[in-house]
């Protein structure tokens, strides 16, 4: 049995009933988020209750059993259930924040680690929720409309999100009832380009008649509000590109080990207070969970997948109980999350990335996902002003010749802040989504990096970012000197190989860790007015395939259990 | 037993419920805050760009337009409340932030029973807005005292003795 030494169970500050805290725990719930989340889990899981204790996971990982460390190698999950011997059982992430930009993908490197170690994982997130934000110029025009009938119609149309109220008004549609009738009957007043999305919105959010319980639409009366001269709007933020990528990623990963999303179901009555997010406030049955901003009690939220007859938190707890008790985990309807036109429009997939036919398409692109041939990438590299040792240049040549196609994730920024979040997760998403075959050769051992396309992280730094940012080679050199005191290597390629041979992944700081561990190639192009200066560096995946980094090296071994 | 700020927050929430308040949001230390109040763009940032009160509660005397919003900040040790006091002073000086907090609690069709009549209160002068503040910490024994108003809004201080903090 694993004996806790440097870390202590959080019994001394636990809110659990004392009689629930076992003297000899069979399971540990390691937490990096809040103690409350761990105790919510222990309380509601029959497999954990009275058998598990919560343990705070120190950010240094001091005292964390070696068998668990691979789950923390790239990022630290909110919760990790282990048995008493220190074997990881389930990795869990909980986020209440609705997708905004890339924040939904930010945590995906944690799931990458779980998949690499074939440890099941669960991601509890809103997927779809209410959003309050500053209104647009169009909204301001609606708010200022003096014709009260027209204003009301424009508000009713605005909450449907996918129709242009002004245009419809001109076409003679003047009431909400007429608008809904025309959308449902595909009348000629609704432009064909808007029809499909509008019909889906009405089905999901007005009639709420689909397989999923989508959120009720906001009413026109509630849509806009003036707050001391600043206009705010409330609307339903639905999953689009980044969330659809995330859900597909989890579906792919589930072919290796259960990697399940669970929807935190919002409630319209709470849309202003908490953007619809529900919490346990006063819990009379389990008072130790009261007033801790915890998820609702399983079985008390609206059922999201109607045919399953259980709410998402009941399904999540079923997964927890199955994993902890060692029984197989059923699909729990998770495959439905990626079915076309159920959670997001199927056309969204075509927006994931665009094809770059020429080097200019890549060089002039802003932050985006691009796919290109090896030849196009080669032409991009030829146009960059960078220096490389003969050996590094040879590795770059060998990489370009290895793949026919490359996925490029490009960011353009002018800041000096760390590039850790959200990019570690974003790169992990691109690995499984764009660079792997859905088969056991490619997915069975993620750390062999058997890919069908190369993965490139391309950073374009401008202004202050170009002048001051240390990403990548300066930062790599600093990390090398810090982790290998007395090291005398100056070539970046040799520094990276030396690190791989000497340290575990989690020892490499976050601001360069996942970028080097998951990318085949990292390009940094600094633009100073009319002058450019680039850095090009191969990453660990290429070096593993080329034999430059051994699969038995400490860094590669630290990625899996 | 070792106490943490979370013990204070929970003791305060229990006390408020006993006093007729409806808790609508709790923000534990290091947790994600569900009730977010944006700061004005040019506000001097004390923490990020928004306020996340530790406890948000509402109480109604039964009449329309009589609902009051309570914002609470908690610390384990009483001297540390000085930072929370500064936070409240800054918040109380920002009418838009105060109105945003009231907007979040507004009455609307299908909404909760206890709520703020936002259209009415948004027309009131700032000092008349139905908002009160409270500070809470661990004390030798459980006491409640009124402290100096913050920006014209009532403020109370609650201290909780060990026996109240220890309740699970």
Interface residues (C-beta under 8 A of the other chain):
Chain A: X12 X13 X15 X16 X17 X33 X34 X35 X36 X95 X96 X97 X132 X216 X219 X221 X222 X225 X226 X227 X228 X229 X230 X232 X268 X269 X270 X272 X273 X274 X275 X277 X279 X281 X282 X287 X288 X290 X291 X292 X293
Chain B: X1 X2 X3 X4 X6 X7 X9 X10 X13 X14 X17 X23 X24 X25 X26 X27 X28 X29 X30 X31 X32 X33 X34 X35 X55 X95 X96 X99 X100 X103 X104 X105 X106 X108 X109 X110 X111 X112 X118 X122 X168
